[in-house]
Amino acid sequence: MSLNPFLLHSSCPSWLSARMKITKNIGMLLLAVYLIVDGLLGFGLNLGPAIFLLYIIALAAGIFILIGK
């Protein structure tokens, strides 16, 4: 018995039509940016003297999360 592959899926699966929601919480947004940049540093991204920006982003993310914004 052979199955028809076109009958195994619907015309528009629910996971395909879903949209990514970006948070409006500034603290979580800054935390996401921090984690992405920190992860890139592990792969060899070199920011040189601008590395202090990463610490400022982390500090701001922590403050905004604590105050709930």
C-alpha positions as CSV (number, residue, x, y, z in Angstrom):
1,M,0.0,0.0,0.0
2,S,1.5,3.3,-1.1
3,L,0.6,6.6,0.6
4,N,0.1,9.7,-1.4
5,P,2.5,12.4,0.1
6,F,0.1,15.2,-0.9
7,L,-2.6,13.9,1.4
8,L,-0.3,14.0,4.5
9,H,-0.3,17.7,4.9
10,S,-2.8,20.5,4.8
11,S,-2.6,23.4,2.3
12,C,-1.4,25.8,5.0
13,P,0.0,24.4,8.2
14,S,-0.5,26.4,11.4
15,W,3.3,26.6,12.1
16,L,3.8,28.2,8.7
17,S,1.2,31.0,9.2
18,A,2.4,31.9,12.7
19,R,4.1,35.2,13.1
20,M,7.0,35.9,15.5
21,K,6.0,38.3,18.2
22,I,8.7,40.8,19.4
23,T,8.4,41.8,23.0
24,K,7.6,45.4,23.9
25,N,9.5,45.0,27.2
26,I,12.7,47.0,26.8
27,G,14.5,45.1,29.5
28,M,13.9,41.8,27.8
29,L,14.8,43.3,24.4
30,L,18.1,44.5,25.9
31,L,18.7,41.1,27.5
32,A,18.1,39.5,24.1
33,V,20.7,41.8,22.5
34,Y,23.2,41.1,25.2
35,L,22.8,37.4,24.9
36,I,23.2,37.5,21.2
37,V,26.3,39.6,21.3
38,D,27.8,37.6,24.2
39,G,27.2,34.4,22.1
40,L,28.9,35.9,19.1
41,L,31.9,36.8,21.3
42,G,32.2,33.1,22.0
43,F,32.6,32.5,18.2
44,G,35.4,35.0,17.9
45,L,33.7,38.4,17.4
46,N,36.2,41.0,18.4
47,L,34.7,44.3,19.6
48,G,38.0,45.7,20.9
49,P,37.6,48.7,23.2
50,A,33.9,48.9,22.4
51,I,33.4,45.8,24.7
52,F,32.2,48.2,27.4
53,L,29.0,48.7,25.4
54,L,28.2,45.1,26.2
55,Y,28.4,45.8,29.9
56,I,26.3,48.9,29.6
57,I,23.6,46.9,27.7
58,A,23.7,44.2,30.5
59,L,23.4,46.9,33.2
60,A,20.5,48.6,31.4
61,A,18.7,45.3,30.8
62,G,19.0,44.4,34.5
63,I,17.7,47.8,35.6
64,F,14.7,47.8,33.2
65,I,13.8,44.2,34.2
66,L,13.9,45.1,37.9
67,I,11.7,48.2,37.4
68,G,9.3,46.2,35.1
69,K,9.7,48.1,31.9
